[in-house]
Structures are given as structure tokens and as C-alpha cells.
Amino acid sequence: MKERLSFKRRYLPRTLFHLCNFIFFGLVLIAMLVPIYKVVVDSVEGAAKYGMNFWPSQPTLQAYKLILSSKSLYWPFVISCFTTIVGTFFGLLICTTAAYVLIHRELPGQKFLSYALLFTMIFSGGLIPTYLTMRSLKLVNTLWVVLLPGAVSVYNIMLMRNFFEAIPASLFESAELDGCTPMATFVRIVLPLSIPALASIGLFYAVSFWNEYLQYVIYITNTNLFNFQVKLRELIIDSTDIAGGQSYTKAVQNAVIVVATVPFMLVYPFIQRYFVTGITMGAVKE
């Protein structure tokens, strides 16, 4: 009898916790999947219906054909791919080099630099001073106005610094004894050990550049430099004219959302293992 009571006291609270935890996250999962499912269903719905539809009554891919056949989206798609690839490269370059500098505590002014970067995370210059700065640097109406500010992310720099600090100090000492310069240590030791971190932060940069919208609206007036997101936004506004009828208007609007999210839905499974490892790496200091 005593053994049963001790068993219940020991394992029953834990079982109830796991059960409640399972129910809670199950509800969160449903709350996340239902809107996505609704968007997908509405994107292939040929009839003008509103509300929650669990299955399209008139399945059709006409909305996707209208989007993919729109030649006005081809060049913006190329621009989005270009800014995503180049911006992610510049972002990782700036992020890793800045973080590598900040982990050297013997560097004069290292603490001041760290606090100065943290200060920019709390206070910014504001929209108008930033616009005036970009204009004085002659970056307005160029893709550099999207690439350079987006590549400098203090949050990613601090995150990468934590990743670098998790690398054992003995490796740096061994490399120094073997005659490696700081740059050689960075290239041969730090970067290969930081692949999960690079994948995680690289994904952050890529998603940010791919979904960028505000920078183009504020700093770019040349329509030839608009990216995929801006053109898709215009497509949503003009969906009635493009669809040629009210029945396809809603389908086009939802198909635009699917088209904008599909690229990273296809890429994420291949870097998921690096992403999960990179998120937890550097979170705990021993």
C-alpha cells in the first residue's frame, strides 16, 4: 500500500504535467495550422466563398496560373533572390567578423564596443534621420539601401558572439601555440565549428531579406528595383482586374501568400538539424 502511494506521489504529478503540456502544445499547433490550411484551401477554391472551408467545392489552379503567367513578377523575383543571397552573405560576413572581434577581451575598448552595440538595440536614430543619412550617402534608389542596413544586425552579432564564446578556450590556445594568426584561427577553427550557428543566423538573414517590404517602400521609388514582395502586394490590390472576375479574386489573394512562403518551406527541411542545434548552442555557459 505504501509503495502504491509513493508511486502515485512520485509519478502522478509528472504524468499530469506531461498530459497538460501535450494538450497545450496540441492546441497551439492547431491554432497555427488551421490558418495555413485555410489559406491553401482558399487558394484553390474556384467559387466565391467566405468562412471556413475544409475542402474546396470547385478545385482549380487558376489563381496559381494567373500568378505564374504574370511576366511583371519575373524580374522582381530575380531581385528578391539576388538580395536574399547577397544580403545573407554580407550579413554573415559582418556578423561573424564583428562577433569574433568582440570575444577578444584583451582588445582595447572591447566593453565599450559591446555596450555601444547594445545601446543601438534599445535606441535608434529614427526614420527621418535614417532617411537623410541614406540620401546623403547616395544609397536611395539603389539596392544597397536594402543590403547594407539589413546586413548589420546587432542582435545576430550578439547571438554569434555567444556561439563563439561557447568554443573551448583551449582550442584558441592550441592554435596560437601552433603559430596560427588570429585570422587563420578564425577561418580554420572558429568557422568550421560554428556551422550550426551559421545555418541558424543565415536563415534569419535570408528570411528577413526575402520578406523585406518596408525598405523598398521608403527608400526606393524606381519600380524596376521593386522586389517580389512589393509586386505581390500590388497583385493583391489589383487582384480583381488580374483575376478577371470576383470568383477568382479571393483565390489570387491567398495564392499570393502561398507563393511567397513556399521557397523557405522547401529550404527549411534541409537545414533543420543545423537550425535546431544552432538555436541551443551557446545558450548555456559552463
C-alpha positions in Angstrom: 0.0 0.0 0.0 2.8 2.4 0.9 4.6 1.6 -2.4 1.4 2.5 -4.4 1.1 5.8 -2.5 4.8 6.6 -3.1 4.4 5.7 -6.7 1.4 8.0 -7.2 3.1 10.8 -5.4 6.2 10.4 -7.5 4.8 9.8 -11.0 1.3 11.2 -11.0 2.2 14.9 -10.9 4.8 14.3 -13.7 2.2 12.4 -15.8 -0.4 15.2 -15.3 2.2 17.8 -16.3 3.1 15.9 -19.5 -0.6 15.4 -20.3 -1.3 19.1 -19.8 1.8 20.0 -21.7 0.7 17.8 -24.6 -2.8 19.3 -24.7 -1.5 22.9 -24.6 1.0 22.5 -27.4 -1.5 20.4 -29.4 -3.9 23.4 -29.2 -1.0 25.8 -30.2 -0.2 23.5 -33.1 -3.9 23.5 -34.3 -4.1 27.3 -33.9 -1.0 27.6 -36.2 -2.0 25.0 -38.8 -5.7 26.0 -39.2 -4.9 29.5 -40.8 -2.3 27.9 -43.1 -4.7 25.2 -44.1 -7.5 27.8 -44.8 -5.1 29.9 -47.0 -4.2 26.8 -49.0 -7.8 25.7 -49.5 -9.0 29.2 -50.4 -6.1 29.5 -52.9 -7.5 26.5 -55.0 -11.2 27.5 -54.5 -12.9 28.4 -57.7 -16.2 29.6 -56.1 -16.6 32.9 -54.3 -17.0 31.6 -50.8 -16.2 33.0 -47.4 -15.8 31.5 -44.0 -14.0 28.3 -43.1 -13.9 25.7 -45.9 -12.4 22.3 -45.1 -12.3 21.3 -48.7 -12.7 23.4 -52.0 -16.0 22.8 -53.6 -14.7 23.7 -57.0 -10.9 22.9 -57.0 -8.9 24.9 -59.5 -5.3 26.1 -60.0 -6.4 29.1 -62.0 -5.1 31.5 -59.3 -1.6 30.0 -59.5 -1.6 30.1 -63.3 -2.5 33.7 -63.2 0.4 34.5 -60.8 3.0 32.4 -62.6 2.0 33.7 -66.0 2.3 37.3 -64.9 5.5 38.5 -66.5 5.7 41.5 -64.3 6.7 39.2 -61.4 9.8 37.6 -63.2 12.2 40.5 -62.6 11.1 41.2 -59.0 11.6 37.5 -58.3 15.2 37.8 -59.6 15.8 40.9 -57.4 14.4 39.1 -54.3 16.7 36.1 -55.0 19.7 38.4 -55.6 19.1 40.5 -52.4 18.5 37.4 -50.3 21.7 35.6 -51.4 24.0 38.6 -51.5 22.4 40.1 -48.3 22.8 36.9 -46.4 26.4 36.6 -47.5 27.2 40.2 -46.4 25.2 39.7 -43.2 27.1 36.6 -42.2 30.4 38.2 -43.1 29.8 41.3 -41.0 28.2 39.3 -38.2 30.9 36.7 -37.8 33.8 39.1 -38.1 32.3 41.5 -35.6 31.4 38.7 -33.1 35.0 37.3 -33.4 36.4 40.7 -32.5 34.1 41.1 -29.5 35.2 37.8 -27.9 38.8 39.0 -27.5 38.6 40.6 -24.1 42.2 41.9 -24.3 41.0 44.1 -27.1 41.2 47.8 -26.0 37.7 49.2 -25.7 36.0 45.8 -26.0 33.5 46.5 -23.3 32.8 49.9 -24.7 32.1 48.5 -28.2 29.8 45.8 -26.7 27.8 48.4 -24.7 27.6 50.7 -27.7 26.2 47.9 -29.9 23.7 47.0 -27.1 22.7 50.7 -26.9 21.6 50.7 -30.6 19.3 47.7 -29.9 17.3 49.9 -27.4 17.5 53.3 -29.1 17.5 54.0 -32.9 18.1 57.2 -34.9 14.5 57.3 -36.1 13.1 57.2 -39.6 13.7 60.7 -40.8 17.4 60.9 -39.7 18.0 57.5 -41.2 16.4 58.5 -44.5 18.5 61.7 -44.6 21.6 59.6 -43.9 20.8 57.2 -46.7 20.2 60.1 -49.1 23.5 61.8 -48.1 25.3 58.6 -48.8 23.5 58.3 -52.2 22.0 55.0 -51.4 18.4 55.9 -52.1 17.0 54.2 -55.2 19.7 51.5 -55.1 19.7 48.0 -53.8 22.5 48.9 -51.4 19.9 50.7 -49.2 18.4 47.3 -48.6 21.6 45.2 -48.4 23.8 47.3 -46.1 21.3 48.2 -43.3 19.8 44.7 -43.4 23.2 43.1 -43.1 24.1 44.9 -39.9 22.1 43.2 -37.2 23.3 43.8 -33.7 21.0 41.0 -32.4 22.7 38.5 -34.8 26.1 39.8 -33.8 25.4 39.2 -30.1 24.0 35.8 -30.8 27.0 34.8 -32.8 29.3 36.1 -30.1 27.6 33.8 -27.6 28.2 30.9 -30.1 31.9 31.8 -30.4 32.3 32.1 -26.6 31.0 28.5 -26.3 34.1 27.2 -28.1 36.6 26.0 -25.6 39.4 28.4 -25.0 42.0 25.6 -25.2 41.4 25.4 -28.9 42.4 29.0 -29.3 45.5 28.5 -27.2 46.5 25.4 -29.2 46.1 27.3 -32.4 48.2 30.1 -31.1 50.9 27.7 -30.0 50.9 26.1 -33.5 51.6 29.5 -35.0 48.1 30.4 -36.3 47.4 34.0 -36.7 44.0 35.3 -35.4 42.6 35.3 -38.9 43.8 31.8 -39.6 42.3 30.7 -36.3 39.0 32.3 -37.3 39.0 30.6 -40.7 40.3 27.1 -39.8 38.8 26.6 -36.3 36.1 29.0 -35.4 34.0 28.9 -38.7 34.1 25.1 -39.1 32.9 24.6 -35.5 30.1 27.2 -36.0 28.3 25.6 -38.9 25.0 25.2 -36.9 25.3 28.8 -35.8 25.9 30.0 -39.3 23.0 28.0 -40.6 20.7 29.4 -37.9 21.7 33.1 -38.4 21.9 32.6 -42.1 18.3 31.5 -42.1 17.4 34.6 -40.0 19.1 36.8 -42.6 17.6 35.0 -45.6 14.0 35.2 -44.2 14.5 38.9 -43.4 15.8 39.8 -46.9 13.2 37.7 -48.7 10.3 39.2 -46.7 11.6 42.8 -46.9 8.9 45.3 -47.8 9.3 48.5 -45.8 12.8 49.4 -47.0 11.6 49.3 -50.6 8.6 51.4 -50.0 10.5 54.1 -48.0 13.8 54.3 -49.9 13.1 53.1 -53.5 10.8 54.9 -56.0 12.2 53.2 -59.1 9.7 50.4 -59.9 12.4 48.4 -61.7 14.1 47.8 -58.4 11.0 46.6 -56.5 11.3 43.1 -55.1 8.9 40.1 -55.2 7.0 41.1 -52.0 6.2 44.6 -53.2 4.9 43.3 -56.5 2.9 40.6 -54.8 1.4 43.3 -52.6 0.4 45.2 -55.8 -1.0 41.9 -57.1 -3.3 41.6 -54.1 -4.6 45.1 -54.5 -5.2 44.6 -58.2 -6.4 41.0 -57.9 -9.9 41.8 -59.2 -8.5 43.1 -62.5 -6.0 40.3 -62.8 -8.4 37.5 -61.9 -10.9 38.8 -64.4 -13.8 38.1 -62.1 -14.9 38.2 -58.5 -14.8 34.4 -58.2 -11.0 34.3 -58.5 -10.2 37.4 -56.5 -10.0 35.7 -53.2 -8.2 32.7 -54.6 -5.5 35.0 -56.1 -5.0 36.8 -52.8 -4.5 33.5 -50.9 -2.3 32.1 -53.7 0.0 35.1 -53.4 0.5 34.2 -49.7 1.4 30.6 -50.6 3.8 31.6 -53.4 5.6 34.0 -51.0 6.1 31.3 -48.3 6.8 28.2 -50.4 10.6 28.9 -51.1 11.5 28.7 -47.4 9.1 25.9 -46.7 11.2 23.9 -49.3 14.5 25.1 -47.9 13.9 24.7 -44.2 13.8 20.8 -44.0 17.3 20.6 -45.4 18.8 22.9 -42.7 16.5 21.9 -39.8 19.1 19.8 -38.0 21.6 22.7 -38.1 18.9 25.2 -37.1 17.8 23.3 -34.0 21.5 22.8 -32.9 22.3 26.4 -33.6 19.4 27.7 -31.5 20.6 25.9 -28.4 24.3 26.3 -29.0 25.8 29.0 -26.8 22.7 29.3 -24.6 24.5 27.9 -21.6 27.9 28.9 -20.4 29.9 26.4 -18.4 
